[in-house]
């Protein structure tokens, strides 16, 4: 599982590794929360906590990061801190992912009805993190924001759906991409 020099020369157990990684993840996420609208990817977090602890694994990230972040969720709840795991997003789409449901479960909140609701909850939680951990906020205290990569995808979808359909002024048929009506010439 993990490799590192452990007291007595023994390799840490999987549980010891995850506990050490969770402690470091908490510190990394507190630091991330000090910058308004900052997020960190799962991969960046996984690399950082392995470097900080000196405990490395060859296991795939998705096989162990969830249990580490689960510990962070429970510790944040125990301390009365906002859910720091809202700051962790996937690198491909900028979303928090399905594991975010644990934040809601621990808080006794109902699961989100869809992906959009989950991402909006995470955006509000991130703002709570920025406020709680001392990020410099803009006048008015800041606003909840989707992670930048996810927001860009939402904006692209919105632009595609908001473009009005162009129609021919003579026959009122939808115009092709050329802008010249096939029926009227």
N, C-alpha and C positions, 0 to 999 in steps of 0.2 A: 504494500500500500504506500507507505511514506518512507522516505529515507532522510536521515539526518543523524548527526551525533547527538544522542540523548544521554542524560546523566547515567553513568554506569556503562556507557557504550551501547546500550540496547536501543533498538529502533523503536520510535513511538508507536503505540497501537493506533488503529484507525480512529478510535474514539478520542485519544489524546491529540492526534493530529487535527481532528475536526474542532475540538475545543480550542486549541491554540489558534487555528485559522479563524474561528468565530471571534475571539478576542481581538485579533488584528483587523478583521473585517469591520468590527464596530468602530475601531479607531480610524480606519480609512474612510468609512462612511461619515463619521463626525467631521472629518477634515473636508470631505466633498461637500457637506452641507453648509460649510462656511462660505461658499461661493454661490451667489444667486443664479439659479437656473442650471447649475452644474449637475451632471449625471456621470455615471461610470458604467462601463460595460461589464458583463459577467466575466469575460476573458481578462479585461484589465484588472478587475478585482482579484480573480483567481491567481494571476501572476504576481500581483503585489503582495498578497498575503503569504504566498509561498516564499517569496524573497525575504519578507520581513521576519518570518518565523524560522527560515532555514529548513523547513520541512517541505519536501517536494514529493510529488506523486506523478506517476506516468498514466494514472487513470484518466479517462476522459472527463473533462470539466463537468458535463451534465450528470455524471455519476456521483459527484460528491458535493457540488456547490449548493444544491438545494438543502441538504442537511445542515450545512454551515449557516446558510441564511435563515433557516428555521430557528437556529439558536439565537441569531441576531434579533429576529422578530420577537421571540419570547423575552429576551433580555431588555429590549427597548420597552416592551409593555410593562415588564416588572419595574423598570426605572421611572416609568411615566413619561418617557421620551416619545416623540412621534416616530412612526415606522420608517426607520432609516433604509430599509430594503426598497422603498419606493424610488430610491436614487439609482438602483441597479437596473440597467436596461440591456436588451439584446442588441448586439452590434448590427445585425442585418436590418432590423426594422425599428429600433428605438423604443420597443414596448417592454413593459415589465414582465410579461409572460404569465403563464398559468399558475406558477408557484406563489404569485402575489395573493392568491385566495387565503393563504395562511395568515396574512396580516388581518384580514377581515374576520377569520375564524377566531383568532386569539382575542380580538377586540369585541367579539360577540355580535358582529354585524352580519347582516345577510350577504350571501354571495352576490356578485354583480350579475345583472341579467344578461349582459353581453360584453364584448371586448371594449366597446367605446366607454361604457359605464366604468369598467375596471380601470381603463387608462385615465379617465377623468378623476376617479378616486385617487389614483396614484399621483396625479398632478396636484391635487389639493394637499395630499400628504407631503409631497416634496416642498410645497410652500411652507407648510408647518415646520418641516425640518430646517429650512433656510432661516425662518424666524427664530426658532428655538436655539439653534446653534450659532447665531450671531452673524449671518451673512449680511453684507451691506445691501440694503434693499432700496429700491427707487422710492421717490416720494409717493405717498399713499400706501406704502407697505408691500407692494408687489402684487402679482397676480399668479394664480395657478397656471402652469404651462405644461403642455405635453412635451415629452422629450423631443429635442430638435429634429431628429431623423423621422420620428413618427409624425410630428407636426408638418414636416415637408411633404410626406406622403398624403396626409389629409388635405393639404393645400392643393397638391396636384390633382387629386380626385375632385375636389371642389371646382377647380378651374375647368376640368373636362366636362362636368355636369352643368356648369353655369353658362357655358357658351350657348347663346340662342341658335336654334336651327335657322339657317338661311333658306329663304324660299324665293322662288321666281315671282316677280311682281305681276306677271301676266297670267300664268297658269296656276300659280300658288303651289307648285310641286317643290319638294326639297331640292336644293341645288347640290350638284356634286362638288368635290373638292376644288375643281377648276373655277367654280363660281359662274359657269356658263350653263344655262338651262339646256338639257339634252332635247327637250321637246320643242322649245321656242327658238333655240339657236342663239 
